[in-house]
Structure formats: structure tokens, C-alpha cells
Amino acid sequence: MATIEKNKTEKPAQARAPKQAHGGKPVVAPSSIVVSDGKETPHPKPRLKKYYQEELVPGLMEKWGLENPFQIPRLIKIVINMGVSRARENVQALDSAREELAMMVGQWPQVRKSKKSISNFKLREGMPIGLRVTLRGDRMWEFLDRMIAIAIPRIRDFRGLELKGFDGRGNYNLGLKDQTIFPEINMERSLGQQGMNVTIVTSAGQDDRSLEFLTALGFPFKKPQNSGHGKTGALAAAGKEK
């Protein structure tokens, strides 16, 4: 019987696909980030996240007398909203603001459109008028570290963050009037100043716990004037001023 010779030429080895979890999503190593095209990019642990896990959590557990580390507040997400009113007359302003916001946060923002028409503001329904981006994971920690250590100290005549930004559930809202405080922005290519709102969502549940938690992370809040009432009294006094 004639013997059939096996083909000795082997196909080139193909790259292995990432392992799939139960939900169908690829399992990613803790030291990597999945970018938009699905590839894994090696990335070291963010500095602020490492400080939170190794120093802040044990310190707050000892200070508050807690035994479970999951009782310590944690960051859930950061939402950045930017309204671009100049986009009503110049569409290029929206594209420029989108590129600048993407450079600041490391993630491509989502374009938001108007929900109704307002004739006084020359606004039509469905017109692109704003941007929004939601940060989680390592991108959230990296943006927060740059904002606290680099951007906020560059604010002109800065005297501390207001205590009025807490919403009663432990979340904090911060308004920035100028995007050029971030070093990623090129002043020569920028079309002008552009404000934004930064919402920091935490699991604290209470404003006083959230204030102490964010202060430990490095947020430069204003010192309460009525120090005799403590942090809770300072938050209450700030709420009356609204």
C-alpha cells in the first residue's frame, strides 16, 4: 500500500487569544490596560492606587476602628462633563475640545447632543453641544493623581477646594474654569479657555467620611472656619451658604 507522506511544512504560530471569563470578556492581567482596539498594554500600578491600597486603607481602619478593609470608602468612577457653547456657531470648537479632553484623561470622550430646542440660546434639538467621559480603573487613578498633584496647584489665586461640592451621599463635584491647567494642553493650538465639571463618585455614603477620605488622598480642601464644630459642622455651615 502506498504510504501518504505527511506535510512537513508547519503553519506559523498564531497569537493566542486572551482567556475568556464566564461573561465572555477577556481576562486581563492586573498590570495591563485594554485599549480601544482590544489589545493589552502593559502598565504599572498607578502611584495613587498603590498608596491607597498599602497605606491609606490600613491607616483609616486603625483610625476608625474597623476590621474589614471593604468598609473603607473607595473610588467608583470619575465623570467629566464639558459644555461647549461655541459649537453652536463653530463645529471645529467641539472637535478641538474633544481632542483636548482626550489628551487630559487618556480616553476618547462621548459627544452629547441637546435634548430640546431653545430659541433664545439659538439651540436646536439634536445639536452637538457637549462632551462626557467616564473613567474607571487605572485611568481613573492616573487622572486623579495628575489633577491633584499638577493641575490644581496651577490654578490662579487658588485658596483651597470648596466644601459645598458634596451632594449628601459622599460624592464630590468640582468645577474647573480653565483646561489649560493640565500640562497636556498645547496653548498655541488651543482655541480658548474651556470649563468642565468633575464628579468624583465614592462609596462613602456620608459627606464627613468622604471628606476625610478625599483629604487623605491629597485633596486640598479649605480649612473650616468654625473649627470648634468639627468636620460635620463645617459641612453644615457650607450647606447653609448655598
RAPE-V335041 format. One record per helix or strand. SS is the DSSP state (helix for helix, strand for strand). FROM is the first residue (numbers start at 1). LEN is the number of residues. If there is no record, write none. Layout:
BEGIN
ss=SS from=FROM len=LEN
ss=SS from=FROM len=LEN
END
This chain:
BEGIN
ss=strand from=20 len=1
ss=strand from=26 len=1
ss=strand from=32 len=3
ss=strand from=40 len=3
ss=helix from=47 len=18
ss=helix from=69 len=3
ss=strand from=75 len=9
ss=helix from=85 len=4
ss=helix from=91 len=15
ss=strand from=110 len=4
ss=strand from=118 len=1
ss=helix from=119 len=3
ss=strand from=123 len=1
ss=strand from=128 len=8
ss=helix from=137 len=18
ss=strand from=161 len=1
ss=helix from=163 len=3
ss=strand from=166 len=1
ss=strand from=172 len=5
ss=helix from=179 len=3
ss=strand from=196 len=7
ss=helix from=207 len=11
ss=strand from=221 len=1
ss=helix from=227 len=14
END
